[in-house]
Amino acid sequence: MPIQTQRGFLSKLSSKISRYSSESIKTPSEEEKAGFLKAQRLAYRCVTEIEKEMREGWTEYQTAKRMDMFLRDHGVKVFLHRPFAWFGEHARFDGYKRFTQFHPGKKRLTEDESFILDVSPVVDGYIGDIGYSSSLKRNPELDFGMEYLLKLRKQIPEYFASSLSASEIWWKIDREAKENGFDNVHSLYPFAVLGHRVYKVHLPKVPFPLLPVSFASWFSLQGSFEFLTHKVLPELLTPDHEGDKTGLWAVEPHLGRGKTGFKFEEILVVEKDRAYWLDEEVPHVKRGRKLAVEVM
């Protein structure tokens, strides 16, 4: 089945099922927030440490394998999905016709290109799914895109705390990004997700086996199992989501401009009367502060 046909079918299905309840729709406890914070910080530590090692000529697959090794060396045995690395134009997903094309490949990084690293370790049962955009040397196109994303980052908690539905938030972000000259890349994701819920998972006594790299699933076996047992679609922030917003969301706006793709992904806490980011010391926020000082 062509990827566009699959997306259309999934979109219609998600509209109907997103209304279902889920055990993830709840206000998180302080203990839970601390667990997710630990997982998220390890994930960010992974990508920022691997970034220091990266050199021109590295392949996407080599980079993803190195991230996997780093996390396993730090005690991670389970992932929501395999580590991803997208270089240059690959970070825009233009022309992708199969879900397997999202997997890291043989493309080699050049000094002038930006890149996206995406990892999702499970630490003590807590999912830390993050996305990180950077480049080997200063990239004006990336800086421009991340400046917009940081403005959007400030607005997203306001959107979630408002009366807007999850679907309306998806379309508002889509419309405003296009009005500002950006392409919506997350619309090309499976289910066109802008994000998904995170929750504490029940780790198996025997870890799920690793699948070959050619396996077509976006998620690992563990990830697929977790989403299926949580009723998949209430967990995904799609353009058709009509369910409750309360809970913990890994929000991942992914945009493009020219030949460059850029994103961030981090955990948003949504309570009954407010929404806020789990951590204000994430790398893209720190870099934004540094660039602001340089401009001054």
ZILINVEN-V578805 format. One record per helix or strand of 2 or more residues. SS is the DSSP state (H for helix, E for strand). FROM is the first residue (numbers start at 1). LEN is the number of residues. If there is no record, write none. Layout:
ss=SS from=FROM len=LEN
ss=SS from=FROM len=LEN
//
This chain:
ss=H from=3 len=15
ss=H from=30 len=24
ss=H from=60 len=14
ss=E from=78 len=2
ss=E from=84 len=4
ss=H from=88 len=5
ss=H from=99 len=4
ss=E from=114 len=10
ss=E from=126 len=10
ss=H from=140 len=22
ss=H from=166 len=14
ss=E from=183 len=2
ss=H from=186 len=3
ss=H from=190 len=3
ss=E from=195 len=3
ss=H from=221 len=9
ss=H from=232 len=4
ss=E from=236 len=2
ss=E from=247 len=5
ss=E from=254 len=4
ss=E from=260 len=4
ss=E from=265 len=6
ss=E from=275 len=3
ss=H from=283 len=13
//
